[in-house]
């Protein structure tokens, strides 16, 4: 699917001052928000953005201030697993 966004020239000029490909920045912002809202998964991000590794996905999410939900139950599960391993 192709998506076209109309942006007034003066606004686009100001947005372009930050550098980088404005189309790519728009795609990344949309992808980050859709992931944050639960409408995209990490495999979706990989395909949509052409990312190859989990590290690239995690870096992308961090750069866009998308934090992974990590609960106390998650911590306890990991702690118990490490304990079973003697760590």
N, CA, C and O atoms as a Maestro MAE file, in Angstrom:
{
 s_m_m2io_version
 :::
 2.0.0
}

f_m_ct {
 s_m_title
 :::
 protein
 m_atom[348] {
  # First column is atom index #
  i_m_mmod_type
  r_m_x_coord
  r_m_y_coord
  r_m_z_coord
  i_m_residue_number
  s_m_chain_name
  s_m_pdb_residue_name
  s_m_pdb_atom_name
  i_m_atomic_number
  :::
  1 25 0.837 -1.173 0.000 1 A "UNK " " N  " 7
  2 3 0.000 0.000 0.000 1 A "UNK " " CA " 6
  3 2 0.882 1.236 0.000 1 A "UNK " " C  " 6
  4 15 1.871 1.303 0.729 1 A "UNK " " O  " 8
  5 25 0.533 2.178 -0.791 2 A "UNK " " N  " 7
  6 3 1.199 3.474 -0.778 2 A "UNK " " CA " 6
  7 2 0.318 4.446 -0.032 2 A "UNK " " C  " 6
  8 15 -0.906 4.418 -0.165 2 A "UNK " " O  " 8
  9 25 0.940 5.310 0.758 3 A "UNK " " N  " 7
  10 3 0.230 6.299 1.551 3 A "UNK " " CA " 6
  11 2 0.794 7.667 1.210 3 A "UNK " " C  " 6
  12 15 2.008 7.871 1.224 3 A "UNK " " O  " 8
  13 25 -0.088 8.596 0.905 4 A "UNK " " N  " 7
  14 3 0.337 9.948 0.582 4 A "UNK " " CA " 6
  15 2 -0.153 10.881 1.678 4 A "UNK " " C  " 6
  16 15 -1.311 10.818 2.091 4 A "UNK " " O  " 8
  17 25 0.736 11.745 2.142 5 A "UNK " " N  " 7
  18 3 0.393 12.713 3.168 5 A "UNK " " CA " 6
  19 2 0.642 14.107 2.604 5 A "UNK " " C  " 6
  20 15 1.726 14.402 2.102 5 A "UNK " " O  " 8
  21 25 -0.359 14.947 2.693 6 A "UNK " " N  " 7
  22 3 -0.233 16.330 2.224 6 A "UNK " " CA " 6
  23 2 0.298 17.204 3.362 6 A "UNK " " C  " 6
  24 15 -0.317 17.287 4.426 6 A "UNK " " O  " 8
  25 25 1.442 17.853 3.133 7 A "UNK " " N  " 7
  26 3 2.046 18.751 4.116 7 A "UNK " " CA " 6
  27 2 2.304 20.078 3.413 7 A "UNK " " C  " 6
  28 15 2.922 20.097 2.349 7 A "UNK " " O  " 8
  29 25 1.846 21.180 3.981 8 A "UNK " " N  " 7
  30 3 2.132 22.483 3.374 8 A "UNK " " CA " 6
  31 2 3.641 22.673 3.197 8 A "UNK " " C  " 6
  32 15 4.429 22.258 4.046 8 A "UNK " " O  " 8
  33 25 4.029 23.297 2.098 9 A "UNK " " N  " 7
  34 3 5.447 23.454 1.768 9 A "UNK " " CA " 6
  35 2 6.257 24.091 2.893 9 A "UNK " " C  " 6
  36 15 7.359 23.634 3.195 9 A "UNK " " O  " 8
  37 25 5.720 25.146 3.517 10 A "UNK " " N  " 7
  38 3 6.495 25.828 4.561 10 A "UNK " " CA " 6
  39 2 6.694 24.920 5.782 10 A "UNK " " C  " 6
  40 15 7.745 24.962 6.422 10 A "UNK " " O  " 8
  41 25 5.702 24.113 6.096 11 A "UNK " " N  " 7
  42 3 5.828 23.180 7.215 11 A "UNK " " CA " 6
  43 2 6.823 22.078 6.859 11 A "UNK " " C  " 6
  44 15 7.669 21.717 7.678 11 A "UNK " " O  " 8
  45 25 6.728 21.546 5.651 12 A "UNK " " N  " 7
  46 3 7.659 20.498 5.208 12 A "UNK " " CA " 6
  47 2 9.094 21.004 5.225 12 A "UNK " " C  " 6
  48 15 10.014 20.265 5.577 12 A "UNK " " O  " 8
  49 25 9.285 22.261 4.846 13 A "UNK " " N  " 7
  50 3 10.624 22.848 4.854 13 A "UNK " " CA " 6
  51 2 11.177 22.889 6.271 13 A "UNK " " C  " 6
  52 15 12.332 22.530 6.499 13 A "UNK " " O  " 8
  53 25 10.354 23.327 7.230 14 A "UNK " " N  " 7
  54 3 10.806 23.370 8.632 14 A "UNK " " CA " 6
  55 2 11.080 21.969 9.155 14 A "UNK " " C  " 6
  56 15 12.039 21.761 9.898 14 A "UNK " " O  " 8
  57 25 10.251 21.014 8.776 15 A "UNK " " N  " 7
  58 3 10.447 19.639 9.239 15 A "UNK " " CA " 6
  59 2 11.703 19.030 8.629 15 A "UNK " " C  " 6
  60 15 12.351 18.196 9.261 15 A "UNK " " O  " 8
  61 25 12.051 19.425 7.433 16 A "UNK " " N  " 7
  62 3 13.221 18.882 6.740 16 A "UNK " " CA " 6
  63 2 14.529 19.410 7.296 16 A "UNK " " C  " 6
  64 15 15.584 18.815 7.080 16 A "UNK " " O  " 8
  65 25 14.466 20.531 8.017 17 A "UNK " " N  " 7
  66 3 15.676 21.122 8.580 17 A "UNK " " CA " 6
  67 2 16.382 20.142 9.511 17 A "UNK " " C  " 6
  68 15 17.609 20.154 9.612 17 A "UNK " " O  " 8
  69 25 15.611 19.292 10.193 18 A "UNK " " N  " 7
  70 3 16.196 18.322 11.119 18 A "UNK " " CA " 6
  71 2 17.073 17.311 10.398 18 A "UNK " " C  " 6
  72 15 17.864 16.613 11.033 18 A "UNK " " O  " 8
  73 25 16.943 17.225 9.095 19 A "UNK " " N  " 7
  74 3 17.748 16.305 8.312 19 A "UNK " " CA " 6
  75 2 17.091 14.953 8.171 19 A "UNK " " C  " 6
  76 15 16.046 14.680 8.763 19 A "UNK " " O  " 8
  77 25 17.712 14.128 7.391 20 A "UNK " " N  " 7
  78 3 17.171 12.794 7.159 20 A "UNK " " CA " 6
  79 2 16.030 12.826 6.159 20 A "UNK " " C  " 6
  80 15 15.545 13.884 5.759 20 A "UNK " " O  " 8
  81 25 15.631 11.660 5.781 21 A "UNK " " N  " 7
  82 3 14.547 11.478 4.813 21 A "UNK " " CA " 6
  83 2 13.219 11.662 5.528 21 A "UNK " " C  " 6
  84 15 12.872 10.880 6.412 21 A "UNK " " O  " 8
  85 25 12.478 12.693 5.148 22 A "UNK " " N  " 7
  86 3 11.217 12.994 5.805 22 A "UNK " " CA " 6
  87 2 10.217 11.850 5.662 22 A "UNK " " C  " 6
  88 15 9.460 11.574 6.593 22 A "UNK " " O  " 8
  89 25 10.204 11.191 4.524 23 A "UNK " " N  " 7
  90 3 9.305 10.047 4.331 23 A "UNK " " CA " 6
  91 2 9.652 8.921 5.301 23 A "UNK " " C  " 6
  92 15 8.760 8.300 5.879 23 A "UNK " " O  " 8
  93 25 10.939 8.660 5.478 24 A "UNK " " N  " 7
  94 3 11.372 7.604 6.394 24 A "UNK " " CA " 6
  95 2 11.026 7.976 7.832 24 A "UNK " " C  " 6
  96 15 10.572 7.129 8.602 24 A "UNK " " O  " 8
  97 25 11.240 9.234 8.193 25 A "UNK " " N  " 7
  98 3 10.906 9.673 9.548 25 A "UNK " " CA " 6
  99 2 9.418 9.524 9.822 25 A "UNK " " C  " 6
  100 15 9.030 9.137 10.924 25 A "UNK " " O  " 8
  101 25 8.580 9.825 8.837 26 A "UNK " " N  " 7
  102 3 7.133 9.677 8.996 26 A "UNK " " CA " 6
  103 2 6.768 8.199 9.172 26 A "UNK " " C  " 6
  104 15 5.948 7.852 10.022 26 A "UNK " " O  " 8
  105 25 7.382 7.336 8.362 27 A "UNK " " N  " 7
  106 3 7.124 5.896 8.461 27 A "UNK " " CA " 6
  107 2 7.536 5.383 9.838 27 A "UNK " " C  " 6
  108 15 6.797 4.623 10.463 27 A "UNK " " O  " 8
  109 25 8.702 5.790 10.312 28 A "UNK " " N  " 7
  110 3 9.177 5.333 11.620 28 A "UNK " " CA " 6
  111 2 8.284 5.830 12.745 28 A "UNK " " C  " 6
  112 15 8.006 5.089 13.688 28 A "UNK " " O  " 8
  113 25 7.833 7.072 12.659 29 A "UNK " " N  " 7
  114 3 6.948 7.614 13.695 29 A "UNK " " CA " 6
  115 2 5.629 6.844 13.722 29 A "UNK " " C  " 6
  116 15 5.116 6.525 14.795 29 A "UNK " " O  " 8
  117 25 5.086 6.551 12.558 30 A "UNK " " N  " 7
  118 3 3.845 5.783 12.478 30 A "UNK " " CA " 6
  119 2 4.053 4.373 13.029 30 A "UNK " " C  " 6
  120 15 3.231 3.876 13.799 30 A "UNK " " O  " 8
  121 25 5.145 3.735 12.636 31 A "UNK " " N  " 7
  122 3 5.430 2.372 13.096 31 A "UNK " " CA " 6
  123 2 5.596 2.338 14.619 31 A "UNK " " C  " 6
  124 15 5.066 1.442 15.276 31 A "UNK " " O  " 8
  125 25 6.323 3.302 15.181 32 A "UNK " " N  " 7
  126 3 6.538 3.341 16.626 32 A "UNK " " CA " 6
  127 2 5.210 3.506 17.366 32 A "UNK " " C  " 6
  128 15 4.969 2.838 18.371 32 A "UNK " " O  " 8
  129 25 4.359 4.387 16.872 33 A "UNK " " N  " 7
  130 3 3.067 4.609 17.530 33 A "UNK " " CA " 6
  131 2 2.159 3.389 17.418 33 A "UNK " " C  " 6
  132 15 1.474 3.033 18.377 33 A "UNK " " O  " 8
  133 25 2.150 2.757 16.268 34 A "UNK " " N  " 7
  134 3 1.322 1.563 16.092 34 A "UNK " " CA " 6
  135 2 1.816 0.415 16.962 34 A "UNK " " C  " 6
  136 15 1.008 -0.357 17.477 34 A "UNK " " O  " 8
  137 25 3.127 0.290 17.134 35 A "UNK " " N  " 7
  138 3 3.679 -0.730 18.033 35 A "UNK " " CA " 6
  139 2 3.290 -0.411 19.475 35 A "UNK " " C  " 6
  140 15 2.872 -1.292 20.226 35 A "UNK " " O  " 8
  141 25 3.433 0.868 19.854 36 A "UNK " " N  " 7
  142 3 3.096 1.304 21.208 36 A "UNK " " CA " 6
  143 2 1.633 0.991 21.536 36 A "UNK " " C  " 6
  144 15 1.313 0.642 22.673 36 A "UNK " " O  " 8
  145 25 0.758 1.112 20.556 37 A "UNK " " N  " 7
  146 3 -0.680 0.865 20.756 37 A "UNK " " CA " 6
  147 2 -1.047 -0.608 20.630 37 A "UNK " " C  " 6
  148 15 -2.200 -0.983 20.843 37 A "UNK " " O  " 8
  149 25 -0.067 -1.447 20.283 38 A "UNK " " N  " 7
  150 3 -0.315 -2.883 20.203 38 A "UNK " " CA " 6
  151 2 -0.862 -3.359 18.868 38 A "UNK " " C  " 6
  152 15 -1.322 -4.495 18.760 38 A "UNK " " O  " 8
  153 25 -0.819 -2.509 17.854 39 A "UNK " " N  " 7
  154 3 -1.328 -2.907 16.542 39 A "UNK " " CA " 6
  155 2 -0.253 -3.490 15.627 39 A "UNK " " C  " 6
  156 15 -0.558 -4.040 14.568 39 A "UNK " " O  " 8
  157 25 1.006 -3.366 16.043 40 A "UNK " " N  " 7
  158 3 2.123 -3.979 15.317 40 A "UNK " " CA " 6
  159 2 2.935 -4.822 16.292 40 A "UNK " " C  " 6
  160 15 2.999 -4.524 17.484 40 A "UNK " " O  " 8
  161 25 3.548 -5.872 15.773 41 A "UNK " " N  " 7
  162 3 4.430 -6.728 16.561 41 A "UNK " " CA " 6
  163 2 5.878 -6.457 16.140 41 A "UNK " " C  " 6
  164 15 6.128 -5.732 15.177 41 A "UNK " " O  " 8
  165 25 6.818 -7.042 16.867 42 A "UNK " " N  " 7
  166 3 8.221 -6.899 16.467 42 A "UNK " " CA " 6
  167 2 8.472 -7.470 15.068 42 A "UNK " " C  " 6
  168 15 9.186 -6.843 14.287 42 A "UNK " " O  " 8
  169 25 7.909 -8.642 14.721 43 A "UNK " " N  " 7
  170 3 8.084 -9.103 13.337 43 A "UNK " " CA " 6
  171 2 7.497 -8.130 12.311 43 A "UNK " " C  " 6
  172 15 8.042 -7.980 11.217 43 A "UNK " " O  " 8
  173 25 6.393 -7.474 12.658 44 A "UNK " " N  " 7
  174 3 5.831 -6.454 11.758 44 A "UNK " " CA " 6
  175 2 6.815 -5.308 11.570 44 A "UNK " " C  " 6
  176 15 7.026 -4.840 10.451 44 A "UNK " " O  " 8
  177 25 7.423 -4.852 12.679 45 A "UNK " " N  " 7
  178 3 8.409 -3.769 12.592 45 A "UNK " " CA " 6
  179 2 9.583 -4.177 11.712 45 A "UNK " " C  " 6
  180 15 10.071 -3.389 10.901 45 A "UNK " " O  " 8
  181 25 10.026 -5.414 11.882 46 A "UNK " " N  " 7
  182 3 11.154 -5.912 11.092 46 A "UNK " " CA " 6
  183 2 10.845 -5.805 9.599 46 A "UNK " " C  " 6
  184 15 11.666 -5.317 8.822 46 A "UNK " " O  " 8
  185 25 9.662 -6.263 9.207 47 A "UNK " " N  " 7
  186 3 9.267 -6.230 7.788 47 A "UNK " " CA " 6
  187 2 9.047 -4.800 7.297 47 A "UNK " " C  " 6
  188 15 9.514 -4.420 6.223 47 A "UNK " " O  " 8
  189 25 8.337 -4.024 8.089 48 A "UNK " " N  " 7
  190 3 7.971 -2.667 7.689 48 A "UNK " " CA " 6
  191 2 9.183 -1.757 7.534 48 A "UNK " " C  " 6
  192 15 9.248 -0.942 6.614 48 A "UNK " " O  " 8
  193 25 10.141 -1.905 8.443 49 A "UNK " " N  " 7
  194 3 11.291 -1.003 8.462 49 A "UNK " " CA " 6
  195 2 12.563 -1.607 7.883 49 A "UNK " " C  " 6
  196 15 13.587 -0.930 7.782 49 A "UNK " " O  " 8
  197 25 12.500 -2.891 7.499 50 A "UNK " " N  " 7
  198 3 13.676 -3.534 6.923 50 A "UNK " " CA " 6
  199 2 14.772 -3.790 7.938 50 A "UNK " " C  " 6
  200 15 15.955 -3.755 7.598 50 A "UNK " " O  " 8
  201 25 14.395 -4.046 9.175 51 A "UNK " " N  " 7
  202 3 15.374 -4.329 10.218 51 A "UNK " " CA " 6
  203 2 15.712 -5.813 10.193 51 A "UNK " " C  " 6
  204 15 14.852 -6.647 9.910 51 A "UNK " " O  " 8
  205 25 16.969 -6.139 10.488 52 A "UNK " " N  " 7
  206 3 17.414 -7.527 10.368 52 A "UNK " " CA " 6
  207 2 17.538 -8.263 11.691 52 A "UNK " " C  " 6
  208 15 17.352 -9.478 11.746 52 A "UNK " " O  " 8
  209 25 17.851 -7.538 12.757 53 A "UNK " " N  " 7
  210 3 18.125 -8.213 14.015 53 A "UNK " " CA " 6
  211 2 17.222 -7.692 15.134 53 A "UNK " " C  " 6
  212 15 16.651 -6.606 15.040 53 A "UNK " " O  " 8
  213 25 17.111 -8.485 16.178 54 A "UNK " " N  " 7
  214 3 16.356 -8.060 17.362 54 A "UNK " " CA " 6
  215 2 16.996 -6.837 17.989 54 A "UNK " " C  " 6
  216 15 16.301 -5.968 18.516 54 A "UNK " " O  " 8
  217 25 18.324 -6.765 17.933 55 A "UNK " " N  " 7
  218 3 19.027 -5.609 18.481 55 A "UNK " " CA " 6
  219 2 18.631 -4.334 17.739 55 A "UNK " " C  " 6
  220 15 18.458 -3.286 18.360 55 A "UNK " " O  " 8
  221 25 18.487 -4.416 16.413 56 A "UNK " " N  " 7
  222 3 18.064 -3.247 15.636 56 A "UNK " " CA " 6
  223 2 16.650 -2.820 16.026 56 A "UNK " " C  " 6
  224 15 16.355 -1.628 16.111 56 A "UNK " " O  " 8
  225 25 15.785 -3.793 16.259 57 A "UNK " " N  " 7
  226 3 14.416 -3.478 16.673 57 A "UNK " " CA " 6
  227 2 14.431 -2.811 18.042 57 A "UNK " " C  " 6
  228 15 13.766 -1.795 18.242 57 A "UNK " " O  " 8
  229 25 15.183 -3.371 18.984 58 A "UNK " " N  " 7
  230 3 15.257 -2.794 20.326 58 A "UNK " " CA " 6
  231 2 15.842 -1.378 20.283 58 A "UNK " " C  " 6
  232 15 15.373 -0.492 20.996 58 A "UNK " " O  " 8
  233 25 16.858 -1.166 19.455 59 A "UNK " " N  " 7
  234 3 17.448 0.165 19.299 59 A "UNK " " CA " 6
  235 2 16.420 1.132 18.728 59 A "UNK " " C  " 6
  236 15 16.291 2.258 19.208 59 A "UNK " " O  " 8
  237 25 15.686 0.698 17.702 60 A "UNK " " N  " 7
  238 3 14.635 1.535 17.112 60 A "UNK " " CA " 6
  239 2 13.610 1.934 18.174 60 A "UNK " " C  " 6
  240 15 13.249 3.106 18.284 60 A "UNK " " O  " 8
  241 25 13.147 0.965 18.950 61 A "UNK " " N  " 7
  242 3 12.137 1.248 19.974 61 A "UNK " " CA " 6
  243 2 12.679 2.216 21.020 61 A "UNK " " C  " 6
  244 15 11.968 3.124 21.451 61 A "UNK " " O  " 8
  245 25 13.922 2.030 21.427 62 A "UNK " " N  " 7
  246 3 14.537 2.923 22.408 62 A "UNK " " CA " 6
  247 2 14.650 4.338 21.847 62 A "UNK " " C  " 6
  248 15 14.341 5.306 22.541 62 A "UNK " " O  " 8
  249 25 15.089 4.462 20.600 63 A "UNK " " N  " 7
  250 3 15.222 5.775 19.972 63 A "UNK " " CA " 6
  251 2 13.887 6.507 19.890 63 A "UNK " " C  " 6
  252 15 13.841 7.737 19.910 63 A "UNK " " O  " 8
  253 25 12.805 5.744 19.796 64 A "UNK " " N  " 7
  254 3 11.467 6.341 19.692 64 A "UNK " " CA " 6
  255 2 10.723 6.324 21.033 64 A "UNK " " C  " 6
  256 15 9.512 6.537 21.104 64 A "UNK " " O  " 8
  257 25 11.507 6.059 22.104 65 A "UNK " " N  " 7
  258 3 10.984 6.076 23.469 65 A "UNK " " CA " 6
  259 2 9.756 5.183 23.643 65 A "UNK " " C  " 6
  260 15 8.773 5.557 24.281 65 A "UNK " " O  " 8
  261 25 9.847 3.993 23.054 66 A "UNK " " N  " 7
  262 3 8.813 2.976 23.229 66 A "UNK " " CA " 6
  263 2 9.402 1.950 24.192 66 A "UNK " " C  " 6
  264 15 10.338 1.224 23.857 66 A "UNK " " O  " 8
  265 25 8.836 1.908 25.390 67 A "UNK " " N  " 7
  266 3 9.379 1.047 26.423 67 A "UNK " " CA " 6
  267 2 8.582 -0.245 26.499 67 A "UNK " " C  " 6
  268 15 7.357 -0.241 26.380 67 A "UNK " " O  " 8
  269 25 9.278 -1.327 26.696 68 A "UNK " " N  " 7
  270 3 8.664 -2.640 26.787 68 A "UNK " " CA " 6
  271 2 8.086 -2.797 28.193 68 A "UNK " " C  " 6
  272 15 8.763 -2.512 29.181 68 A "UNK " " O  " 8
  273 25 6.840 -3.249 28.283 69 A "UNK " " N  " 7
  274 3 6.218 -3.489 29.583 69 A "UNK " " CA " 6
  275 2 6.976 -4.599 30.296 69 A "UNK " " C  " 6
  276 15 7.131 -5.699 29.765 69 A "UNK " " O  " 8
  277 25 7.440 -4.308 31.481 70 A "UNK " " N  " 7
  278 3 8.173 -5.277 32.286 70 A "UNK " " CA " 6
  279 2 7.605 -5.203 33.689 70 A "UNK " " C  " 6
  280 15 7.799 -4.211 34.393 70 A "UNK " " O  " 8
  281 25 6.908 -6.243 34.094 71 A "UNK " " N  " 7
  282 3 6.197 -6.231 35.365 71 A "UNK " " CA " 6
  283 2 7.024 -6.875 36.472 71 A "UNK " " C  " 6
  284 15 8.063 -7.490 36.229 71 A "UNK " " O  " 8
  285 25 6.532 -6.713 37.681 72 A "UNK " " N  " 7
  286 3 7.162 -7.363 38.823 72 A "UNK " " CA " 6
  287 2 7.111 -8.877 38.661 72 A "UNK " " C  " 6
  288 15 8.041 -9.577 39.062 72 A "UNK " " O  " 8
  289 25 6.035 -9.383 38.080 73 A "UNK " " N  " 7
  290 3 5.924 -10.826 37.828 73 A "UNK " " CA " 6
  291 2 7.008 -11.293 36.854 73 A "UNK " " C  " 6
  292 15 7.562 -12.380 37.016 73 A "UNK " " O  " 8
  293 25 7.314 -10.469 35.838 74 A "UNK " " N  " 7
  294 3 8.392 -10.801 34.900 74 A "UNK " " CA " 6
  295 2 9.723 -10.889 35.641 74 A "UNK " " C  " 6
  296 15 10.504 -11.815 35.423 74 A "UNK " " O  " 8
  297 25 9.973 -9.927 36.511 75 A "UNK " " N  " 7
  298 3 11.211 -9.919 37.285 75 A "UNK " " CA " 6
  299 2 11.318 -11.164 38.169 75 A "UNK " " C  " 6
  300 15 12.367 -11.804 38.228 75 A "UNK " " O  " 8
  301 25 10.237 -11.495 38.844 76 A "UNK " " N  " 7
  302 3 10.247 -12.663 39.718 76 A "UNK " " CA " 6
  303 2 10.467 -13.958 38.925 76 A "UNK " " C  " 6
  304 15 11.183 -14.849 39.383 76 A "UNK " " O  " 8
  305 25 9.860 -14.066 37.749 77 A "UNK " " N  " 7
  306 3 10.033 -15.248 36.905 77 A "UNK " " CA " 6
  307 2 11.491 -15.377 36.476 77 A "UNK " " C  " 6
  308 15 12.055 -16.470 36.511 77 A "UNK " " O  " 8
  309 25 12.099 -14.269 36.073 78 A "UNK " " N  " 7
  310 3 13.506 -14.306 35.659 78 A "UNK " " CA " 6
  311 2 14.418 -14.607 36.845 78 A "UNK " " C  " 6
  312 15 15.383 -15.360 36.714 78 A "UNK " " O  " 8
  313 25 14.109 -14.014 38.011 79 A "UNK " " N  " 7
  314 3 14.910 -14.269 39.200 79 A "UNK " " CA " 6
  315 2 14.863 -15.748 39.584 79 A "UNK " " C  " 6
  316 15 15.884 -16.340 39.935 79 A "UNK " " O  " 8
  317 25 13.664 -16.340 39.514 80 A "UNK " " N  " 7
  318 3 13.510 -17.759 39.847 80 A "UNK " " CA " 6
  319 2 14.284 -18.628 38.857 80 A "UNK " " C  " 6
  320 15 14.905 -19.616 39.249 80 A "UNK " " O  " 8
  321 25 14.249 -18.265 37.585 81 A "UNK " " N  " 7
  322 3 14.984 -19.015 36.572 81 A "UNK " " CA " 6
  323 2 16.479 -18.954 36.795 81 A "UNK " " C  " 6
  324 15 17.170 -19.964 36.651 81 A "UNK " " O  " 8
  325 25 16.989 -17.785 37.143 82 A "UNK " " N  " 7
  326 3 18.425 -17.631 37.435 82 A "UNK " " CA " 6
  327 2 18.790 -18.402 38.693 82 A "UNK " " C  " 6
  328 15 19.860 -19.007 38.770 82 A "UNK " " O  " 8
  329 25 17.917 -18.380 39.659 83 A "UNK " " N  " 7
  330 3 18.160 -19.118 40.898 83 A "UNK " " CA " 6
  331 2 18.263 -20.610 40.629 83 A "UNK " " C  " 6
  332 15 19.136 -21.283 41.178 83 A "UNK " " O  " 8
  333 25 17.376 -21.131 39.787 84 A "UNK " " N  " 7
  334 3 17.423 -22.566 39.425 84 A "UNK " " CA " 6
  335 2 18.748 -22.915 38.741 84 A "UNK " " C  " 6
  336 15 19.239 -24.038 38.857 84 A "UNK " " O  " 8
  337 25 19.312 -21.953 38.036 85 A "UNK " " N  " 7
  338 3 20.593 -22.182 37.358 85 A "UNK " " CA " 6
  339 2 21.782 -21.978 38.280 85 A "UNK " " C  " 6
  340 15 22.933 -22.175 37.891 85 A "UNK " " O  " 8
  341 25 21.481 -21.577 39.518 86 A "UNK " " N  " 7
  342 3 22.562 -21.349 40.493 86 A "UNK " " CA " 6
  343 2 23.226 -19.992 40.342 86 A "UNK " " C  " 6
  344 15 24.351 -19.790 40.798 86 A "UNK " " O  " 8
  345 25 22.547 -19.086 39.717 87 A "UNK " " N  " 7
  346 3 23.125 -17.728 39.514 87 A "UNK " " CA " 6
  347 2 22.481 -16.717 40.424 87 A "UNK " " C  " 6
  348 15 22.839 -15.540 40.390 87 A "UNK " " O  " 8
  :::
 }
 m_bond[347] {
  # First column is bond index #
  i_m_from
  i_m_to
  i_m_order
  :::
  1 1 2 1
  2 2 3 1
  3 3 4 2
  4 3 5 1
  5 5 6 1
  6 6 7 1
  7 7 8 2
  8 7 9 1
  9 9 10 1
  10 10 11 1
  11 11 12 2
  12 11 13 1
  13 13 14 1
  14 14 15 1
  15 15 16 2
  16 15 17 1
  17 17 18 1
  18 18 19 1
  19 19 20 2
  20 19 21 1
  21 21 22 1
  22 22 23 1
  23 23 24 2
  24 23 25 1
  25 25 26 1
  26 26 27 1
  27 27 28 2
  28 27 29 1
  29 29 30 1
  30 30 31 1
  31 31 32 2
  32 31 33 1
  33 33 34 1
  34 34 35 1
  35 35 36 2
  36 35 37 1
  37 37 38 1
  38 38 39 1
  39 39 40 2
  40 39 41 1
  41 41 42 1
  42 42 43 1
  43 43 44 2
  44 43 45 1
  45 45 46 1
  46 46 47 1
  47 47 48 2
  48 47 49 1
  49 49 50 1
  50 50 51 1
  51 51 52 2
  52 51 53 1
  53 53 54 1
  54 54 55 1
  55 55 56 2
  56 55 57 1
  57 57 58 1
  58 58 59 1
  59 59 60 2
  60 59 61 1
  61 61 62 1
  62 62 63 1
  63 63 64 2
  64 63 65 1
  65 65 66 1
  66 66 67 1
  67 67 68 2
  68 67 69 1
  69 69 70 1
  70 70 71 1
  71 71 72 2
  72 71 73 1
  73 73 74 1
  74 74 75 1
  75 75 76 2
  76 75 77 1
  77 77 78 1
  78 78 79 1
  79 79 80 2
  80 79 81 1
  81 81 82 1
  82 82 83 1
  83 83 84 2
  84 83 85 1
  85 85 86 1
  86 86 87 1
  87 87 88 2
  88 87 89 1
  89 89 90 1
  90 90 91 1
  91 91 92 2
  92 91 93 1
  93 93 94 1
  94 94 95 1
  95 95 96 2
  96 95 97 1
  97 97 98 1
  98 98 99 1
  99 99 100 2
  100 99 101 1
  101 101 102 1
  102 102 103 1
  103 103 104 2
  104 103 105 1
  105 105 106 1
  106 106 107 1
  107 107 108 2
  108 107 109 1
  109 109 110 1
  110 110 111 1
  111 111 112 2
  112 111 113 1
  113 113 114 1
  114 114 115 1
  115 115 116 2
  116 115 117 1
  117 117 118 1
  118 118 119 1
  119 119 120 2
  120 119 121 1
  121 121 122 1
  122 122 123 1
  123 123 124 2
  124 123 125 1
  125 125 126 1
  126 126 127 1
  127 127 128 2
  128 127 129 1
  129 129 130 1
  130 130 131 1
  131 131 132 2
  132 131 133 1
  133 133 134 1
  134 134 135 1
  135 135 136 2
  136 135 137 1
  137 137 138 1
  138 138 139 1
  139 139 140 2
  140 139 141 1
  141 141 142 1
  142 142 143 1
  143 143 144 2
  144 143 145 1
  145 145 146 1
  146 146 147 1
  147 147 148 2
  148 147 149 1
  149 149 150 1
  150 150 151 1
  151 151 152 2
  152 151 153 1
  153 153 154 1
  154 154 155 1
  155 155 156 2
  156 155 157 1
  157 157 158 1
  158 158 159 1
  159 159 160 2
  160 159 161 1
  161 161 162 1
  162 162 163 1
  163 163 164 2
  164 163 165 1
  165 165 166 1
  166 166 167 1
  167 167 168 2
  168 167 169 1
  169 169 170 1
  170 170 171 1
  171 171 172 2
  172 171 173 1
  173 173 174 1
  174 174 175 1
  175 175 176 2
  176 175 177 1
  177 177 178 1
  178 178 179 1
  179 179 180 2
  180 179 181 1
  181 181 182 1
  182 182 183 1
  183 183 184 2
  184 183 185 1
  185 185 186 1
  186 186 187 1
  187 187 188 2
  188 187 189 1
  189 189 190 1
  190 190 191 1
  191 191 192 2
  192 191 193 1
  193 193 194 1
  194 194 195 1
  195 195 196 2
  196 195 197 1
  197 197 198 1
  198 198 199 1
  199 199 200 2
  200 199 201 1
  201 201 202 1
  202 202 203 1
  203 203 204 2
  204 203 205 1
  205 205 206 1
  206 206 207 1
  207 207 208 2
  208 207 209 1
  209 209 210 1
  210 210 211 1
  211 211 212 2
  212 211 213 1
  213 213 214 1
  214 214 215 1
  215 215 216 2
  216 215 217 1
  217 217 218 1
  218 218 219 1
  219 219 220 2
  220 219 221 1
  221 221 222 1
  222 222 223 1
  223 223 224 2
  224 223 225 1
  225 225 226 1
  226 226 227 1
  227 227 228 2
  228 227 229 1
  229 229 230 1
  230 230 231 1
  231 231 232 2
  232 231 233 1
  233 233 234 1
  234 234 235 1
  235 235 236 2
  236 235 237 1
  237 237 238 1
  238 238 239 1
  239 239 240 2
  240 239 241 1
  241 241 242 1
  242 242 243 1
  243 243 244 2
  244 243 245 1
  245 245 246 1
  246 246 247 1
  247 247 248 2
  248 247 249 1
  249 249 250 1
  250 250 251 1
  251 251 252 2
  252 251 253 1
  253 253 254 1
  254 254 255 1
  255 255 256 2
  256 255 257 1
  257 257 258 1
  258 258 259 1
  259 259 260 2
  260 259 261 1
  261 261 262 1
  262 262 263 1
  263 263 264 2
  264 263 265 1
  265 265 266 1
  266 266 267 1
  267 267 268 2
  268 267 269 1
  269 269 270 1
  270 270 271 1
  271 271 272 2
  272 271 273 1
  273 273 274 1
  274 274 275 1
  275 275 276 2
  276 275 277 1
  277 277 278 1
  278 278 279 1
  279 279 280 2
  280 279 281 1
  281 281 282 1
  282 282 283 1
  283 283 284 2
  284 283 285 1
  285 285 286 1
  286 286 287 1
  287 287 288 2
  288 287 289 1
  289 289 290 1
  290 290 291 1
  291 291 292 2
  292 291 293 1
  293 293 294 1
  294 294 295 1
  295 295 296 2
  296 295 297 1
  297 297 298 1
  298 298 299 1
  299 299 300 2
  300 299 301 1
  301 301 302 1
  302 302 303 1
  303 303 304 2
  304 303 305 1
  305 305 306 1
  306 306 307 1
  307 307 308 2
  308 307 309 1
  309 309 310 1
  310 310 311 1
  311 311 312 2
  312 311 313 1
  313 313 314 1
  314 314 315 1
  315 315 316 2
  316 315 317 1
  317 317 318 1
  318 318 319 1
  319 319 320 2
  320 319 321 1
  321 321 322 1
  322 322 323 1
  323 323 324 2
  324 323 325 1
  325 325 326 1
  326 326 327 1
  327 327 328 2
  328 327 329 1
  329 329 330 1
  330 330 331 1
  331 331 332 2
  332 331 333 1
  333 333 334 1
  334 334 335 1
  335 335 336 2
  336 335 337 1
  337 337 338 1
  338 338 339 1
  339 339 340 2
  340 339 341 1
  341 341 342 1
  342 342 343 1
  343 343 344 2
  344 343 345 1
  345 345 346 1
  346 346 347 1
  347 347 348 2
  :::
 }
}
